[in-house]
Each structure stands twice: as structure tokens, then as C-alpha cells.
Amino acid sequence: MKVLISTDIEGVAGVYHQEQVRPGNPEFERARLLMAQEANAAIAGAFEAGATEVLVNDSHGGFRNMPPDVLEPRARVVQGKPRYLSMVAGVEEEGVQAVCMVGYHSRAQGRGILAHTINSFAFAGIWLGDRELGEAGLYGALAGEYGVPVVMASGDDVFIAENQPVFPHAVFVQTKRATGFSSGVSLSPEQSRAAIHAGVIQGLAARASAAPLVFKGPQVITLRTQSPAMADLFCQWPSFERVDGVTLRFTADSVEAAVRMLNCCSAMSAMLR
């Protein structure tokens, strides 16, 4: 059994503030170690559950946060960008049977800690068809195109409430309770790691009943931007339809195509910083 563990940082126990998730300050240096330690707990759980191979995907910001020499040496590490499958790069490898999402967060405009979707500067909401999704839903659907289900996910209580209906068969681990965008009540790092370890074992044990999240056929993507200027920029693409001052739509043949287009928009947004 081959397992992919996708690890973000905003849902990690003890992480509350933007300074903790942005490189260049001491708080980030501590938070990136907390992120790596939660990844290690998930890796250990996967091997204990019978995994023969584990890939751990560094899925925050520039995708090079966790020091490789700190990570569990039995795992292979997916780091760096750009990469076509972004937060689930590695899922395309032959034999991957399950995805675990560690340290994830609620979607843009949500009430969770450090809530956003892909790019907090650019995106205020993303819909596949009529379903609004955050990063977990978007990348869970991308994994689903490769036939791989999400079996476990960790983050705060708002993240869990948003995503339990999206992944009804997954095991969710609550690392903290949100009381605001930059405040909450967290488990200790030790408690969080123990819960993640157990959650991965439980999720992988039940993976046979976990169905991949699949959106069939071409998808109409609705993107709400953070400003009219951002919508102006993105609608330089002729295939984008302007709906109103901050909203646009486009059609993608697959979830993978949609994600790649969204990540191109995210990169374009740097022009307006």
C-alpha cells in the first residue's frame, strides 16, 4: 500500500497567526517544525497501518517548509514549485491508494483559523459547479480523478464542519477550536500528534469503504476575487467570463485543468501586490 500525506500549516496545533506561516521570522521557524512533527506522526501511523511506501507532500506557500532532515526518513518528500498537481503531487504515482491531509484549514471567508483558499490575497471563494470548496475539497477532487480517496484529515473545528459532508467516509482529527481568524484553543503538540497518528491508522484501516470524490465531465468554475482589479487581471484570459465586479467564470475539462488554471491566476496576482 502506497500512501500520500499532504501537509499544510494553518491547521497545525499551536498555529494561529500569519507571522507563524510566513518565512523570515522566528515564529515561522518554530511553526515549520510543528508542521514537520505532525507530518511525522502521520507517516508513522501510515507505516503502522501497513503502508509499504509513504510520500509526504509539503503543501504550504512555496512548498519548501519542512526541513527534510527532520522528516521521518522512511518517507519520500515532495517539495518545491511549480508542480502541476500542487498539494496532491505524488497522487499520480502508480499504487497510491489513499490520501491523508494534515494541518488543513477552512475555506476563504470562513470562520476558521487563518481561513483562505489557495491565495488569500487574490481569491475570496471558488465553486465547482454549484459547490463551494476549499483547498481540501479542490485537491480531494483532484485526487479523485486519479481514483484515490481522502481517508483522513486534520485541522480546526470549522475546517471539519465544512469538509465532513465532502468526505463522509474520512476520519477527521480536530487539532484546535477556532475562536477567531487569529485565535483559538489548541491541543498541545504532543496531543495533536498522538491524535493524528491514531487517525491515520483508523482512516487507512477503513479505506475500502472510502469513495474517491469525483466530479464527472467538464466543470464550470466560479471564482470570486478579492477586488475588481484582480478580476480585471484574470479576465485578460479570453476564456474567462466576467459575471460582476469581483466574479468570473470559466469552463475546465477536468478538475486537474481547473486547479492548474486557478494556480496560474494565483501566480498572476503577484502583479498587483
TIMI-544540 format. One line per field, with one value per residue (C-alpha): residue number from 0; residue in three letters; x negated, y, z. Coordinates in steps of 0.001 Angstrom, whole numbers, plus 500000, padded with zeros to 6 digits. Each point is the difference from the previous one (the first is absolute). Layout:
! residues N
n <- (NUM	...)
res <- (ALA	...)
east <- (X	...)
north <- (Y	...)
up <- (Z	...)
***
This chain:
! residues 273
n <- (0	1	2	3	4	5	6	7	8	9	10	11	12	13	14	15	16	17	18	19	20	21	22	23	24	25	26	27	28	29	30	31	32	33	34	35	36	37	38	39	40	41	42	43	44	45	46	47	48	49	50	51	52	53	54	55	56	57	58	59	60	61	62	63	64	65	66	67	68	69	70	71	72	73	74	75	76	77	78	79	80	81	82	83	84	85	86	87	88	89	90	91	92	93	94	95	96	97	98	99	100	101	102	103	104	105	106	107	108	109	110	111	112	113	114	115	116	117	118	119	120	121	122	123	124	125	126	127	128	129	130	131	132	133	134	135	136	137	138	139	140	141	142	143	144	145	146	147	148	149	150	151	152	153	154	155	156	157	158	159	160	161	162	163	164	165	166	167	168	169	170	171	172	173	174	175	176	177	178	179	180	181	182	183	184	185	186	187	188	189	190	191	192	193	194	195	196	197	198	199	200	201	202	203	204	205	206	207	208	209	210	211	212	213	214	215	216	217	218	219	220	221	222	223	224	225	226	227	228	229	230	231	232	233	234	235	236	237	238	239	240	241	242	243	244	245	246	247	248	249	250	251	252	253	254	255	256	257	258	259	260	261	262	263	264	265	266	267	268	269	270	271	272)
res <- (MET	LYS	VAL	LEU	ILE	SER	THR	ASP	ILE	GLU	GLY	VAL	ALA	GLY	VAL	TYR	HIS	GLN	GLU	GLN	VAL	ARG	PRO	GLY	ASN	PRO	GLU	PHE	GLU	ARG	ALA	ARG	LEU	LEU	MET	ALA	GLN	GLU	ALA	ASN	ALA	ALA	ILE	ALA	GLY	ALA	PHE	GLU	ALA	GLY	ALA	THR	GLU	VAL	LEU	VAL	ASN	ASP	SER	HIS	GLY	GLY	PHE	ARG	ASN	MET	PRO	PRO	ASP	VAL	LEU	GLU	PRO	ARG	ALA	ARG	VAL	VAL	GLN	GLY	LYS	PRO	ARG	TYR	LEU	SER	MET	VAL	ALA	GLY	VAL	GLU	GLU	GLU	GLY	VAL	GLN	ALA	VAL	CYS	MET	VAL	GLY	TYR	HIS	SER	ARG	ALA	GLN	GLY	ARG	GLY	ILE	LEU	ALA	HIS	THR	ILE	ASN	SER	PHE	ALA	PHE	ALA	GLY	ILE	TRP	LEU	GLY	ASP	ARG	GLU	LEU	GLY	GLU	ALA	GLY	LEU	TYR	GLY	ALA	LEU	ALA	GLY	GLU	TYR	GLY	VAL	PRO	VAL	VAL	MET	ALA	SER	GLY	ASP	ASP	VAL	PHE	ILE	ALA	GLU	ASN	GLN	PRO	VAL	PHE	PRO	HIS	ALA	VAL	PHE	VAL	GLN	THR	LYS	ARG	ALA	THR	GLY	PHE	SER	SER	GLY	VAL	SER	LEU	SER	PRO	GLU	GLN	SER	ARG	ALA	ALA	ILE	HIS	ALA	GLY	VAL	ILE	GLN	GLY	LEU	ALA	ALA	ARG	ALA	SER	ALA	ALA	PRO	LEU	VAL	PHE	LYS	GLY	PRO	GLN	VAL	ILE	THR	LEU	ARG	THR	GLN	SER	PRO	ALA	MET	ALA	ASP	LEU	PHE	CYS	GLN	TRP	PRO	SER	PHE	GLU	ARG	VAL	ASP	GLY	VAL	THR	LEU	ARG	PHE	THR	ALA	ASP	SER	VAL	GLU	ALA	ALA	VAL	ARG	MET	LEU	ASN	CYS	CYS	SER	ALA	MET	SER	ALA	MET	LEU	ARG)
east <- (500000	498667	501293	499775	499974	500675	498904	501029	499192	503045	501796	497017	500431	498614	500129	502266	498378	498794	496488	499813	500657	497772	496254	497536	500720	499353	503670	500001	496871	501801	503248	498278	498599	503482	501201	497246	500715	503687	498921	497725	502886	502032	497109	499473	503730	500031	497153	501599	503217	498147	498692	497033	499213	500898	499642	500316	500976	498928	503152	499607	498911	496820	500258	496615	500781	499186	496253	499377	497530	502721	502507	500428	497279	502213	502144	499237	500477	501781	498842	499595	502131	501438	501469	503118	501813	498933	501237	500579	496941	499019	503554	499309	497393	501018	501310	501101	503112	500797	499466	499697	500247	498155	500115	502746	502257	503440	500846	499859	502440	500515	499768	497081	496483	498046	502810	499295	500102	496687	499178	501408	498890	501848	502867	503155	501802	499903	502896	499925	503443	502267	497759	497651	496786	496878	496578	500941	502977	498162	496983	502096	501909	496701	498877	503400	499263	497124	502328	498520	502201	499298	500116	498843	499714	499003	500615	502253	503695	501166	497910	501542	503590	499455	498412	501794	502813	497378	498154	502643	497873	496805	498682	499680	497648	500665	496738	501551	503215	500239	501136	498996	497827	496874	501105	501079	499630	497453	498946	496401	497642	499548	503758	500507	497285	501430	503488	498678	498041	503135	502181	497755	500058	503799	500467	497755	501628	503357	498737	501975	503218	498676	501108	497946	501561	500870	501409	500868	499562	499124	500477	501145	497721	501128	497263	500740	496995	498930	500344	501243	496370	499262	502951	498754	496645	501328	502455	497066	500499	502489	501651	501099	503485	500499	503141	499764	497374	498261	501311	498978	500706	498158	500490	497404	499982	498875	499304	496293	500410	502005	497382	497196	501892	500708	496344	499055	502356	498407	496579	501335	501342	496440	500170	502392	498094)
north <- (500000	503426	503052	503734	502399	503629	502364	503637	502274	502106	497050	498897	500094	503204	502004	503076	503028	500996	500602	496306	498980	502494	499373	502539	500132	497861	499061	498343	498035	498479	499413	498175	497536	499471	499354	497441	498270	499569	498640	497541	498832	499336	498209	497750	499232	499112	497527	498535	499529	497966	502521	498764	503461	503523	503294	503206	503083	503404	501952	503488	503207	499404	496239	499845	500495	496760	499372	496685	498861	500310	497843	496274	498421	497179	502487	501605	503771	502033	503641	503063	501748	500352	496536	499065	498152	502448	498865	496401	499582	496361	498688	499185	497405	496420	498265	502984	498810	502740	503669	501418	503778	501384	503584	501199	503037	501309	501729	503685	502217	497201	500425	497685	500868	501602	499044	500404	498116	499683	503716	502315	503108	499026	497565	500530	496820	497133	497860	496822	500052	501111	498664	502326	498262	500839	498530	496613	499644	501229	497785	497106	500199	500106	496851	498522	500374	497597	497625	500754	500810	502323	497770	502364	503747	502234	503647	502221	499505	502319	498130	496739	501305	501208	496794	497141	500200	500049	496921	498098	496856	501746	500137	503586	501078	503315	501665	503222	502012	503326	503044	502475	500399	500192	498387	496635	497264	497370	496555	499797	498960	496633	499390	501090	497691	497060	500689	500321	496756	498191	501688	498887	496404	500101	501643	497560	497025	501137	501109	497294	501849	503455	501058	502475	503455	500149	502844	498540	501826	503636	502342	503598	501746	503169	502105	502924	502293	502294	503137	501233	500637	496320	499026	502469	498233	496457	500864	500738	496279	499950	496828	501734	501503	503051	499589	503145	502250	497248	496771	498056	496594	497573	496441	497290	496513	498465	500888	499790	502600	502211	499785	500790	503050	501179	499648	502018	502744	499810	500562	502856	501787	500898	502746	501939	499714)
up <- (500000	498994	501892	499228	502954	499042	502774	500386	502946	500966	501603	502078	503777	501500	496748	500090	498397	496542	501309	500833	496396	498168	499598	501301	503707	503094	500424	496582	500849	502976	498098	497146	502543	501478	496432	499429	503292	499106	496615	501799	502171	496861	498296	503011	500106	496310	500376	503107	498003	497378	497505	498006	498640	501141	498170	502022	497995	501356	499148	501474	498288	498022	500706	501734	503666	501800	500435	498207	502649	502655	498145	500629	497850	498712	498042	496645	499964	497287	500167	497783	497384	497441	499678	498063	502795	502704	503437	498869	497781	500327	499722	496352	500954	499360	503083	502104	501823	502503	500804	503520	500481	503023	501290	497640	500527	499130	496736	499083	501913	502496	503766	500514	501064	497110	497598	496283	496705	498128	500049	502670	498079	496817	500628	502079	498941	497491	498773	497931	498440	502856	502777	501839	500937	501939	499419	501456	497660	496913	500510	501247	496708	498108	501830	499154	496285	500605	501847	503429	503024	502926	503092	502741	500599	502917	500828	502064	500730	497193	497452	501184	499880	496416	498747	501734	497402	497218	501323	501978	500376	501152	503550	501270	502775	501746	500973	501310	500326	498181	501947	497285	496924	502153	503248	501314	502578	499000	501039	501105	497199	501703	500234	496400	498702	501913	498616	496429	500340	501167	497363	497155	501256	500284	496606	498178	501703	498567	496592	498165	500863	499018	496529	497950	499583	496299	497907	496606	496708	499311	502941	500166	502486	501735	501558	502283	500254	502827	497846	496618	499040	500511	497807	497356	500026	499784	497231	497722	499296	497090	501324	503223	500214	502228	502131	502143	501521	501947	498475	496907	498489	497779	498818	500529	498508	503300	503625	499204	497255	502366	502747	497581	498709	503554	500918	496914	501203	503434	498438	497830	503083	501040	497356	502253	503273)
***
